[in-house]
């Protein structure tokens, strides 16, 4: 279940560029997405297949075609987490995670 949640959040972040979620989910998502982008920077067939197995063909192609060339000179730190006020209903800490 945790893997499915991370895969779904990662796909949403890759397609939209920015998502609003809880602070805990954003902190868990950050290293997962950064590893995906680093894998996409390799550009090999094996790396593409690895991306497809985790986030599907649409997300993998977006990483390889759009995100990887954008971050080719950057060695890491592709995402940013910005904290938001707590959610009114249950007081959960909220955050926005986006690509730099």
N, C-alpha and C positions, 0 to 999 in steps of 0.2 A: 504494500500500500504506500509506503514512504517513497519507493522508487517511482511509482506511478504519479504521485503528487509532484515530485521533482521534475519528472519528464514533462508533465503538463504545464507547470509553471515556466520551465525553460522554453518550451515551445511558444508560449504566450509572450514571453519577454523577447524572444528572437523575432517573432512576427510583428509585434507592436513597438518594440524598442524601449518601452517603459511600462511598468505595471505597479499597481498599488496593492500591497498585501501586508500581512502582519510582519512585525520586526523579526520574529523568530524564523519565519519562513524565508524572508529576504536574506538573513544571515546564512541559512542552510543552502540557499539557491546560489549565492555568489560563487563559491569555489566550484560548484558543479558546472555552471555556465562558463566560467573562465577556462576550465579544462576542455570544454567542448570547442571553444573558440581556438584554443591552442592546438587542439587536434585538427581542426579545420585548416589551420595555417600550413600544415604539412602538405596537403594537397594530393596525397597518394590515394590509390584506390582503397587500400585497407582503412585509411582514416575516414574516407567517405562512407564506407560500409559500416564502420563503427558508429558514425553519426546517425546514419539511417536507422540502425538498430535501436538507438536511444530516443531520437526525437522525430523520426519519420523522414520521408523524402523531401517534403516541403521545407522543413526546418533545416535539413542538411544542405539543401541547395542554397538557401538564403545565407547560411554561414559561409559556405565555400565561395559564393559569388559576390556577396556584399560585405560581410563583416570581416572576413580574413584579409582581403586586400586593404581595408581601412586600417587595420591594426598590424600590418606587416613590420613596421619599424618599432613597435611597442613590445616590450618584453613581458608585460603583464598588467594587471589592474585595468581591465576592460570595463568594469562596472562600477557604479557609484550607488551608495545607499544613503538616502536622505530621510531623516526621521520626521514624522508627522505627529500631530496631537492624538491622544488616545481616542479610540472609538467610543461613542456615547453609549451604545447599547450594553456593552459588557466591559468597557474600560481597557480593551486590548490595545497594546502599543502598535501603531501603524507605521509603515515606511513605504517609500517609493524606491524601487530599484530600476536603474536605467543604464544604458550604455554610455560611456564617456564620449 
